Amino acid sequence: MWSTESLWFEIAVVSIIYALGNILMGHFEERTPKIRRVGKYLLTLVAVCCVSIYFGREVSMIVLSLFIIPLLYVHGYYLPKKKGINGWTGEPKSKYYEFRKWDKDIFSKEKKE
């Protein structure tokens, strides 16, 4: 009944990772266009499935798990040391918004309305 021999396993793994990421960290992407967020998910899904088809499931899961290296670098070193932004909380918000090139005046606009 349950088989992990199809690509549905890879689709499930990538989807779970993105679902948890959006639930836990989605507030950091509040001003990112939805189409870009969906595109990023689809690109990752297609890449993992293609690697699985051509090189096998083990290689695709290794490639997927290697994405943790840039995540740790950006959030653990680059943001705190180079930009002065807490890599896990995104504070101070003004620096985070500046880093993302988002309009920092969103907070003052909310107060005026």
C-alpha positions as CSV (number, residue, x, y, z in Angstrom):
1,M,0.0,0.0,0.0
2,W,2.6,2.6,1.0
3,S,5.5,2.8,-1.4
4,T,8.4,5.3,-1.4
5,E,9.6,4.2,-4.8
6,S,8.0,7.0,-6.7
7,L,8.8,10.7,-7.0
8,W,6.0,11.4,-4.6
9,F,8.4,10.9,-1.8
10,E,10.7,13.7,-3.0
11,I,7.6,15.9,-3.6
12,A,6.4,15.2,-0.1
13,V,9.8,15.9,1.5
14,V,10.3,19.2,-0.3
15,S,6.7,20.2,0.4
16,I,7.0,19.5,4.1
17,I,10.2,21.6,4.3
18,Y,8.6,24.5,2.5
19,A,5.4,24.2,4.6
20,L,7.3,24.3,7.9
21,G,9.5,27.1,6.6
22,N,6.5,29.2,5.7
23,I,4.8,28.5,9.0
24,L,7.8,29.2,11.1
25,M,9.7,31.8,9.1
26,G,7.1,33.2,6.7
27,H,6.8,36.5,8.5
28,F,10.3,37.4,7.2
29,E,8.9,37.2,3.7
30,E,5.9,39.4,4.3
31,R,6.7,41.8,1.5
32,T,8.1,39.3,-1.0
33,P,5.8,38.9,-4.0
34,K,3.7,35.7,-3.8
35,I,4.7,34.6,-7.4
36,R,8.4,34.7,-6.3
37,R,7.7,32.5,-3.3
38,V,5.7,30.0,-5.4
39,G,8.4,30.1,-8.1
40,K,11.1,29.4,-5.6
41,Y,9.2,26.3,-4.3
42,L,8.5,25.0,-7.8
43,L,12.2,25.5,-8.9
44,T,13.4,23.6,-5.8
45,L,10.8,20.9,-6.4
46,V,11.8,20.4,-10.1
47,A,15.5,20.5,-9.3
48,V,15.2,17.8,-6.6
49,C,13.0,15.6,-8.8
50,C,15.4,15.9,-11.7
51,V,18.4,15.0,-9.6
52,S,16.4,12.1,-8.2
53,I,15.5,10.9,-11.7
54,Y,19.0,11.1,-13.1
55,F,21.2,10.4,-10.1
56,G,19.0,8.6,-7.6
57,R,17.1,9.4,-4.4
58,E,20.2,9.3,-2.2
59,V,22.0,12.0,-4.2
60,S,18.8,14.1,-4.4
61,M,18.4,14.0,-0.6
62,I,22.1,14.8,-0.1
63,V,21.8,17.8,-2.5
64,L,18.7,18.9,-0.6
65,S,20.4,18.6,2.8
66,L,23.5,20.5,1.5
67,F,21.2,23.6,1.3
68,I,21.6,23.9,5.0
69,I,25.3,25.1,4.5
70,P,24.4,28.4,2.9
71,L,21.5,28.8,5.4
72,L,23.9,28.5,8.3
73,Y,26.4,30.8,6.7
74,V,23.9,33.6,5.9
75,H,22.0,33.4,9.2
76,G,24.9,32.5,11.5
77,Y,27.7,34.6,10.1
78,Y,26.8,37.1,7.3
79,L,23.7,38.8,8.7
80,P,25.0,39.2,12.3
81,K,28.7,40.0,11.6
82,K,28.5,41.9,8.3
83,K,25.1,43.6,8.4
84,G,24.3,43.8,12.2
85,I,21.0,41.9,11.8
86,N,20.1,39.0,14.1
87,G,20.0,36.1,11.6
88,W,17.1,34.3,13.4
89,T,14.8,37.2,14.5
90,G,15.5,39.8,11.7
91,E,16.0,42.5,14.2
92,P,16.5,45.4,14.1
93,K,13.7,45.6,11.6
94,S,14.9,48.8,10.0
95,K,18.2,47.2,9.1
96,Y,16.5,44.0,7.8
97,Y,14.1,46.1,5.6
98,E,17.1,48.1,4.3
99,F,19.0,44.8,3.6
100,R,15.9,43.4,1.7
101,K,15.5,46.8,-0.1
102,W,12.0,47.2,1.2
103,D,10.4,50.4,2.1
104,K,11.2,51.1,5.8
105,D,8.4,53.6,6.2
106,I,5.8,50.9,6.4
107,F,5.7,51.4,10.2
108,S,5.1,55.1,10.0
109,K,2.4,54.7,7.4
110,E,0.5,52.3,9.6
111,K,0.6,54.8,12.5
112,K,-0.8,57.6,10.3
113,E,-3.8,55.6,9.1
